[in-house]
Each structure stands twice: as C-alpha cells, then as structure tokens.
Amino acid sequence: MAENKLAHQFAAYSEWRKALVDSICDYRSWLNEQELNDAQIDQRISNLLERLREDKLNVAFVAEFSRGKSELINAIFFADYGQRLLPSSAGRTTMCPTELLYDAAKPTSIAMLPIETRSSDATTTEYKRYPDEWKVVEFNVDNNDSMVAAFKEVSSTKRVTAEEAEKFGLYDPNSADDAMSLNKDGSIDIPCWRYAMINFPHPLLEQGLVILDTPGLNAIGTEPELTLNMLPNAHAVLFILAADTGVTKSEIDVWRQYISGTRWKQKGRLAVLNKIDGLWDELKNEKEIEKEINKQIKTSAELLGLENNQIFPTSAQKGLLAKINGDETLLVQSRLPALEKALSDELIPSKKEIVRDNTKNEIEDLITNSNMILESRVAGVVEQLDELRGLRGKNEDVVEHMMNKVKVDKENFEKGLQRFQALRSVFSQQTNKLFTLLGMEALKVQVHTTRETMIKASFTKTIREAMDNFFLDLKGRLVSSDAQIDEIKKMMDVMYDKFSKEHGLRKSEPPAFSTLRYQKELAKLERAYKEQFNTAFNMIANEKMTLTTKFFETLASRVIHVYEVANRDVENWLKAVIAPMESQVREHQLQLRRRLESIKRIYKATDTLEDRILELENIEKSIRAQMTDLKVLRQHMGNALAFENEPEAKVA
C-alpha cells in the first residue's frame, strides 16, 4: 500500500524539530555545567525552546457544502481508523468551523461554543480564554463508535425564529437566498454551535498538525475571524470544488477575495477538483474519461486564474475506500496520492524554512555571545600569564610597580563602569520611549475610541474616516518605533566602539531590527478592510452594528495580536543588544580583580610565582577546552538545523 507522503514528511519534519530541541537543550546544559549561563541567556533559550515545542502546522479546508470536504479530510488524515471519523454524507455536515488538534493537557474531547455567543462582541479567539463558556463532550479514543457519535454532535442544528437568527447574523430578511431557508412556520434551522475544537491524540495532531474544517462559503462572510485570522494564517488552504457541479460564481468570489493569495501573498493555496469518480462512466473508455477530467481541470483553472497543474483532480470517497480496503489500484485511480504529494511538497519545506531561519539567527547570536565570553576569559588569563612570567627573577619593587599598574587599570575601568551605568540609564529611558510607542494600553484606548466613533456615526463617511485614521495612527506608531530603534542602535554602536578602544573589549555589532514585518501585517489587514467595507455599496449593504461588532472586533483582535508579537520581539532584541556588553563588562571586571589578587598574593609571599603560573596555565587549558566544546556544540546545532528528510526514493 502506498504510504501517505504527507504523513511521512510531517513525521520527518517533527523529528527534525525534536532533534533541534535536543541540541539546544544540550547547549543549555553545557552552559550550566560550565557556569556560563545567566538569567537573561536562560530566558532567551527558554523562549526559543517554547516556540519550537509549540510550533503548529495549520491546514484549512474550504468549500461550499456537498463538495466532499469532510470526506477529503477523512481520506488524507484519518483512513487508519477504518471508517469515517468526521461526519460525511449528502447535504451539509460541517455546520460550524471545526478545529482538530491535540493538547496533552486537556481531555480527549470536543469543546463547542454555543451559537448564542454570536450576539456578543467577543471573537472566538477571546472565548478560548474562558473554558466555562464551552460545552465539553468527552469520548473514548479506543472506541470508534464513541468517537463518531461525539463528532456528529458538531453537526447539530436547532430551530429558532427568524428574528433570533437575524440577531446572530445568520439570517438577512432582504436576501432571497435566506428567504428560501425559512420553514413553513417562519422559523429557521441554524447551527447549535459557533465553533468547535476536537482534541484527540492522532499521531499527526500529536506532532503539531492543526486541521481547520470550515462550513460552507456563506459562513466565510458571516464569521470575519475566518477571513481575517484563520485562513490568512493557515500554512495551507485546500479549496475544494466538485467535478459534478463545476465552479460556481460564489466559489470564484471566495477564491479571489479570501484564498488565492492576491491579498495575502502566501504559498500553500491549492485547488482540489473532487468527485472525479462521478465522471467514471462504464460506457466510456479510459481516454474519454481522461479527456472529460482534463476539460473540467482546464475550465476550473481558467475561472480561478490558475495553471492546469495547480488544479488537483481526486476522488476523496474512493481514496478513503481504497485506503480502508488496502486497494492499491483504486487508490491510484482516485489520484489522492498525487494531492498528498503536492501538499507535502509545498507545505513542509516552506514551513521548515521559516522555522530554520528564525531558529538559526537566535542560536548564532547566543553562541557568538558564549564564544565572546570565553575569548574574553582566555585573553584575561593570557595577559595575567604574560605579566607573571615577566616577573620571574624580578625584585619586590617591580612586583609592587606591576600591582600599582593593575590598580590604575582597575580604577580606570571603574570610571568606565560609571559611564556604563549612565548608558544603562539612558538605554532604559530610550526603551521606555519605544514601548510607549508600541504600548498595548495606548493601542487599546485607540481601539476603544475608534469603536465608539463608528457606533455613533450617522454616515458611512464617518465610519470610513474612523477606520482610515485608525490605520494611519497604527502605521505612524510603527514608523516612529523604527526611528527610535535606530537611535538606540546608534547609541549602542558608539558605546561598543568606546569600550573596545578604551578597555580592549571585543567590539560587537548590535543586531539589526525593523518593524517592517508588522507594518506588512497591518497593511494586509487594511487591504482586507478596504476590499470588504470601504466601498459605498458595502457600507450600505452591511448594517452599521454588524460592521462594528463583528468585523471591527475581529480586526482589532488581529491588530492587538500583531502588536503583542512586536512587543515580544522588540523585548528580545533589546536584550540581544545590551547582553553582550553586559557580559563583557562583567568578565573584564572579574579579570582585573583576579589579576590584582594574583599579584598581591605573590607580593605578600602567600603564593609562589611558579605555582600561580602553573595554576593559570591549567585555567587557560580548561577555557580552551571549553572553546573546543562550544565549536562541537555549534557543529551539532548546525547539523540539526541542516537535517534533511529521508531521500525521496524511500517513500513508496
């Protein structure tokens, strides 16, 4: 049976990440053993390890109902269970966005957020902080029937009045399509749940895969969090079409506006032409069937603005059946392996590249800092040895002169320390100024002010101006932050240069930093706002309250997240800027004390010159051994970073 290439590559990616974590843990243990660690370095390593351990790979599935989306998820990820895990039948089965993941700290269960929460301003992301708001149904992972029964709960619906449905944003009295969904008594069937999270220990989910199963395309517009947060941040989005229906107008609109990458400029967006088994006609030969499939591919590609090879024809139902029954011929005919290969080839390498680049920069900075400390130590010991060897055969006056010289060096350095403390004070002031610009409190006030202005607005022009000013203010803060960052870097450059010349400390280049990536994230959100709401038509077509309470709340939530990440990254950068100097200053101060103490002991005849020289020679050997160890650790981490998946040939 052909191996699932996606599962194979994802397992290899997880092993690569684990090897990277192990090598960083080895480095941390070595730092502790050699007494080279400190609170600041340890915190940076902890943050790095946490990011790697919490690393997730998000794959979203988007389709109109009855396109076989849930069946495709079953076929790609859950065929090993021997039956359909996610409900998959004719009509609508996915009634709310459903996240499949695994968190070992939580029970094997389904957590569901009641649909009534849509009447509040809070986003689903905010509700994740309040477990009491969710209904939790536990299930037995060893009992397939128990799992299937629990999973069906996600598809539950309830009958409510049209007024209630309208309050939840699920019914528009002015929509002809919505009018058709009314029951004879004027009621309407709506989902019981707004969002669901299925937590269970599937091997891929345990390794960090997160699957997002979205409801039909109508939900894309009614839940802004999908369009502004979940889909843009997914590492891959599979857009499922059906060979028996072709590409509809609503599918073209959703593809262009939310998925194709024109707004987000991201890789990993794939179009899947499902249900090709509907074209398998026993009255046609293979060539005729292939011609019909190619015709559908060509039409779909033209309508979506893609190349033919970017449309992946498949039969999820036959692929699932083939995997369950071990039917190799049917699996090949379903073309599911080709889709899995395309997904793994596009998804895993790009994700790995991002993680590798981010990790490599941090590791290099930490090791360079460790190496600088060791070089400083060995330079100090060599200097002491030169001084002491120069004292061989010399009288007490020469020893006293040498002692006085070291005292003068120590006094001069202590004056330099006063300047360093003054620098720390200025650095602290500049840092406070930077965090004032990026401050979360000021941002939240701005969010509140914009929200209030929009709610009170009588005209669409006022709403538009409020949003324009909101983004203008955000951009201004980041641009000013860049100027402040540049000022801090210049100040540190001058100080590094000064200490290098005056005290022989090794000059270190403070790392560069820019807020450009956060500016780009905000620009994406601003484009989303302009595309959806900054036209007269959309301003009129969307009720003002719906705009402010749904779209703006999600938008604001994303902006706050961007700023939280920016604050964390800036904090790490500031530590990286000041840490090397602090380490070197500490080391230099320690070396001066040791030099003075060493000469004092010889002057007072409490120690023999040769004994002290021998002691220092042993210390030098020890430090040089540490430097060799560090080179080996650096090589190990380099190997871990460069870890490649098994050769293609090994994948059946």
N, C-alpha and C positions, 0 to 999 in steps of 0.2 A: 504493500500500500504506500502510495506517495506520502512523504512526510509534509506536514504543514510548514511551508518555508517561513511564514511569518512567525509562527510559534518557535521555530528553530532559531531564527535570527534574534528574536526578542530574548530568548533564553541566553544566547551568546552575549547579547548586549548587557543583560543583568549580571552575567558572570564577569564581564569586563568592568562593570561598575563596582562589583564586590571586590575584585582584585585591586582596584584603585583605592577603595576604602581601606582595605587591609594594609596597603603600602603606606598610606597616610597615617594609619594607627601605629605602624612600626616606627615611623619617623617621630611621632609624638612620644612613644615610649622611650625611644633613644634620647630625645631631648630631656625627658625627665631623669633618666639614668645619668646623663652627663651634666645635670644641673644647668642646662642651657635654656630651659623653659621659663616663662614668666606668665603672669595673669593675662596680659594683653595678647601674647602669641597664642596661648592656650585657647583663648576666646575665639580668635580667628580660625584656629584649626577646628574647634567645635562647630562654628558656623558652616565651615566648608563640609565637614562630615555630615551635618544635619541636612544640608542641601542635597548631597549625594544620596543619602538614605531616603529622603522624602521625594526624590525625583520621580515624576509620573510621566506616562506616555498616554496622551489623550486622543482617542479616536471617536469621531462623531459620525452618526448615520442619519442622513436627512432624506426624506421622501414624502410624497403625497401618500395618503392611505391606500392600501391594497397594492403596493408596489413590491411587497415581499421583503421589506426592510428587516423585520424581526427574524424572518427565516434566514436571511443572509448572515445575521449575527450568530444565529444558532449554527449555521453551516461552517463559518470561519472559526469560531471560538469554542463552541460547546458540543460538537458532534460526539465527543468521547463519552457523554452521558447516555448515549444510546437512544435518546428521544428528544423531542422539542422541549427545551428548557424555557425559553421565552414563548408566551402565547403567540401563535401564528395561525390565523385562519382567514377566511374571506371577510372583507369589511375591515373596520377599524379595530385594532388590538392594542396599539400603544396610545393611551389616552392622555398621558402627561409625560414631560421629559423624564427619562429614567436613566439614572447613573449606576453603572455596575462597577464596583471597586472592592478592595479588601483592606480593612483596617483591623489588625490583630487585637487592638484594644477594645473593639466593640463585638457584640454577639453576632452570630450568623443570623441575619435578619433582613427584613425590608422595613425601611423607615419612610413614611408617607406624610407629606404636608397637605393638610386639608385645603380644598379649593376656596374655602371662605377667607383664607389669608390674602386672597387677591384684592379684597376690599380695603386692605391696609396699604400704606406707602412702602413698607419694608420689602426688600428684594429677597429672593430665596437664599442668596449668599448670607444675608444677615440672619435669616431664620436658622441657618445651620449652627449658629452660636447658641441656639436655645432648643435643646433636645426635647424639652417638655411639650413643645408645640407640635411634635410629630407623633403619629400613631406608629408603633413598632410591632411588627409581626415576626416572631422568631420561627425558624424552620430547621429541620434535620437534614444536614448536608449529605448524610449517608442514605437518605430515603428520597429517591427521585420523585415519588408521588407527593411527598410533603413539600418538596421544592416547587414542583409545578403548580400545586394548589396555592402556595403562597405568592408565586409570581403572577397568577391570574388576578390576584387582588388589585394589582396596579391598573387593570383594565376596567375596574368598577365604574359604573355611572350612577347618577341619581337624577330624579325628575324634579325640576323646580319651575317656578313661574318665570315668564319672560322678563319680568321686572328684576327678579333676583339675578338671572343670567346676565342681564344688561349691567347690573351693578358690579358683577365680577369681570366685566369686559369681554364676555363670551357670546353676547348677542347684540346685534345692531338692528334696531327696528326699521332703519332705512335701507337695509341690504336685502335684495331679492333672494340671494342665496340663503341667508339666515332665515328668512320667512318660510322657506321650504322645509326647514328643520323643525318647525313648530308641530306639536302633536294636535290632534283634533280638539282637545280641551284647552288649547292655548299654552300648554306647558312645553318645556323643552328639556331634553336629556343632556346633561353636562357631566364632565369627569368628576369623580369624587375627590380626586387628588390634584394638587397643583404641581407637585414634584415628588419623585421617588428615588430613594437610594438603596440599592441592593448590595448588601455586604456579605460576601461569601468567599471561602478560600480556594478559588480556582487557581491553578498554577500560574497562569499569565497575570491574573489580578494580583496574586501574591507578589509578583515581581515588579508591580508598579503600573500595569496597564489599567487605564480607566476608559470604559466604553460609555458613550452617551447615545441613548436611543431617543430620538425626538419624535413627537407626534406629527400629525400631518402639517402641510405647509401653512394652513390657516393659523396654527399656533405660533409660527415664526413671527408673525406680526403682532400677536396679542401678548407675547411674553418677551419684552425688549431685552431681557437678560440673555436670551439665546443669541440675539443678533449682535449685541454689544460686548458680550463677555465670553460665552461658552464656545460659540462657533469660531470667532476670530482667534481664540487662544488654543483651539484644538490643533494638535500636531498633524492630524489628517482628518479630512472630511470626505466621506463617501456619499455622493449624491446619486440616489437610486431611481432609475427610470424603469419603465416596463415596456418590453418589446410588443406587447399586445395593445398598448394604448398610444405609443409614440410620445413625443414631447409636447406637453400642453403649454398654453400661454402662461399659466401661473407658475409652472416649473421654470420656464425661461426667465420670468421676472425674478424669482427667488434665487436662481443660479447667478444671474448677473449682479443682483444687488447685495447678496449676502455671502456667496460662496466662491465665486470664480477667482477671487484674488485681485480684482481690479481695485478694490478698496483697500484690502489688507496686504497685498503684495506678498503672499505666502505660498510656499510649496505644499505638497501633500493634499491637493484637491483633486479627487478622482471622480469620474462619472461612470456609473455602472448600468449597463443595459440588462436588466434582469428578465427572467421568464422567457428565455430564448427557447425553452422546451415547448412553448406554445407554437413555435414555428416548425417543430419536428413533425412533419406530415408523412405518413406511411405511403401516401400516393405520390410523393416526390422523391427523387433520388438525392444523394448527398450534395451534389453540385448545385442543385436547385435550392436546397435548404440553405447552403452556404451563401448563395447569391442573395437570398432574401435577408439573411442576417447582415450581410455587408451593406445592403441597401438601407437597412434600419440604422446601422452604425453611421453611414455617410450622412443621412438626414439628421440624426441626433447631433453629430459633430458640427454640421453647418448651423443648426439652430442655437447651439451653445457656444459657438465661436471657438471650437477645438479642432485639433487634428484627429484624423480617424483612429490613430493609435492611442489616443487619450480616452477613448470610449472602450470599456471592458465588458464584452458580452458574457453573460453567465446564466446559469440556472441554479439558484440557491437551493431550491427544493430537491432537484436531482443530485446536487452536490452533497447535501446533507444525507440523503438516502444512500448515496454511494459510500460515504464515509461510515455510516452505521452498519451497512451490509458488507463492507470490505470489497466493493465492486470497483476495481481499478478502471475498467473500460468506461463505465458510466461516469466516473469521476473526471476522466479526461474529456469526455463528451460534454460534461457540464461546464467546462472551462474555468472552474473555480480555482485550480492551482495557479493559472495564469494571473488571476486577480490577486491572489495571495502573494505571489512573487512581486508583482508591481507595487503592492502596498508595502512590502518589506523593503524592497529596493529604494523606495522613495522616502519611507518613514524613518527607518532605523538609522541609516547613515547621517541624515541631516540632524536628527536628534542627538546622536553621538558626537557630532562635530561641535555643536553648541556647548554641550556639557564638557567636552575635552578642552575647548578653548578657554572657557571660564575657569576650569579647574587648574589648567596649566599655568595661567597667569598668576593665580593665587599661590600655587606651590612654588613657582620660581621666585616669587617675592619673598616667601618665608625662608626658603633655603639660602637665598642670597644674604638675607639678614643673619641667619645662623653662621654662614661662612664668614661674614664680615666680623662677627664677634670673635670667632676662632682666629682669624687673621690678626685682629687687634691683640688678642691674648699672646699669640706666638711672637708678635712684634715686640710686645712689652717684655716678654721673657728674654728674647734675643738681646734687647737693649740692656737689660739687667746683667746678662752674662758678659756682654762686652765691657760694661763698667767694672764688674768684679774681676774679670780676667786682667783688666788694666791695672788693678790694684795689687797684683802679685808682686812681691818684693818692695812695695812702697811703704813709706813710714806713716805714722799716725796723722801727720799734718795733711798729707794727700787724701787720706780717708775722710778726715774732717771736712776738707775742701769739697770733696765729692758729695758728702752728706748735705753740706750747705747749698750746693748746686741743685740737688734734688728738692730741697726745701723751697728754694726760689721757684723751681718749676711747678711745685705743688701750689704755692701761693698764687702764681700767675694763672694757673688753671682754675683755682677757686674764684679768682676775679672773673674769669671766663664763665664760670658757673653762675655768677650773679647775672651776667648778660643772658645766659641760657634761661634762667628763671624769669627774667624780664621778657624774653622771647615767648616763654610759655604763657605768660600773662597776656601778651599781645595776640598770640595764637588762639587763646581762649576767647578773647574779645571778637576776633575775626570769625571764629567758629560760631559764636552766638549770633553774630550778624547773619551768617549763612543760614543757620537754622531758623532765624526769624523769617527769611525769605521763603524757605521751604516748610515753614511751620504748619503743623496739622491743625492747630487751633484756628489760625488765621484762615486756612483753607475752609474749615467747617463753617466759619462765620460767613465767608463768601458764598458757599453753597446755600446756606440758610437765607441770605439776603436775596440771591437770585431766585430761589424758590418762591419766596414771599412776593417778589416783584411780578413773577409770572402768574401767580394765583390771583393777584389783584388786578392784573392787566385787563383792560376792556377791548384792546385791539391786538391783532396779530403782530402789528409792527412793534409794539412794546415788548411782546414775548420774544420776538426775533432779536431786538436790541439787547434785552437782558442776557440772552444766550451768547450773543456776539461779544458783549462786554465780559462775560464770564470767561470765555476762552482767551480773550485779549489779556485779561488780568493774569490768567494761568501762564500764558506764554511769557509775559513780562517778568513774572517771578523767576521763571527758569533762566531767561536771558540774563537777568541781574545776578542770579546764582552763579552762572558761568563766569561773570566778571569778578565776583567775589572769590571763586575758586582759583582763578588766575592770579589774583592778588596774593592769596595765601601761598600758592606755589612759588611765586617770585620771591616772597619774603623768605621762604624756606631755602630756596636756591642760594640766596645771599648768605644766610646763616651757615649752611653747609660749607660754602666756599670759605667763609671766615674761619670756621673751626678747623677746616682742613689745612689752611695756611698757618694759623697761629699755634695749633696743638698737634699737628701731624696726623689728625684723624682722617680716615679714608673718606673721600668725597663720594656721597651717594646721590644719585639722581632721583628726586622725588617723582613718584609715578604720575602720569598724566591722568586727567579726569575731565569728563564733559557731560553735560545734561542732555546732549543731542538725542540719545535713545528715548528719554522721557518726553522730549519735545515731539518726537516722531509718534509716540504712542498717543499723545494728546491730539496731534494732527489727524490721526486715524479716527478718533472719537468725534472730532469736529466735522470731519467729512461725513461720518455717519449721520450726525445731526442735520447737516445741510441737505444731504440726499433725501432724508426722510421727512423733515419737518420745515425746512427753510424755503418752502415754496408756498405761494398763496393758496394753491389748491389743497395741499396737505394741511395747512393751518386751518382751513375751513372744514375739511373732511374729518379731522380729528377733534374731538371735543377738547376744550382747554383743560379740563380737570384730568382727562385721560393722559394728555400730554405731560402735565406737570407731575402727576402722581406715579405714572408708570415709566415713561421714557426718561424723564429727568432724574428720577430716583436711581434708576439703573446707571445712567450716565455719570451721575455724581459718585455713585459707589465705585465705578471704574476709575474715575479721576482720583479719588481718595486712595485707591489701591496703588495707582501709579506713583503718587506722592509718598506713600508708605515705603515702597520699594526704593524710591530715590533717597529718602531719608536714611534707610538702612545702608545703601551703597555708599552714600556720602560719609556716613559714620565710619564705615570700614576703610574708606580712602584716607580720611583724616588720621586714623590710627596708623595706616601704612606710611603716611608722610612723616609723622613725628617719631614712630617707633625706632627706626634705625639710628637716629641721632641720640635718642634717649639711651639706647643700648650701648652705643659707642662712648657716650659721656660717662655712663656708669662704669664701663670697662676701664676707660682711661683713668678715672679717679681711683679705681681699685689697684691698677698697676702702679700708680705713683705712690700709693700707700705701701704697697709691697716693696718697691724699690727703696723707699726711705727706711722701712723697718729692717730690710736686709742689711743695709749699710750700717744702721745703728747697732745691730747685733754684732757685726764684725768690729766696729769701733769700740764697743764695750767689752770685746773679747768674750762674749757669751756664746759665740759660734765661730768655728774656724772658717777661713775663706774657702778652702778646698771643699769642705762639707757643703757649704752653701752653693758653690758652683755645681757640685755633683747633684744636689737637690734640684737646682734649676734645669740642669741638663735632662734629668728624668721628667720634669714637668714639660719641657719642650717636646720630648719624645711622645709623651701622653697626648699633648694637644695635636701634634702632627698625626698621631694615630686617629684622633677624633676627626681630623680633616679628611683622612682616608675613608673612615666610616661614612662620613657625610657624602663623599663622592659616590660611594657604593649605594647609599640610600637614594641619592639623586638619580642614579642609573636605574635602580629598581622602579622608582616612580615614573621615570621616563619610559621604561618598558611597559609599565601598567597603562600609561596614557596611550601608548602606541599599539596596544593589544588589538589584534585583528580577528575577525570572525574566522571560523574554520573555512578552508577552501571550498569553493562552490561545488566542486566535484563530489564532496562528501554528502551533499544534500540529495537524497534520492528523488 
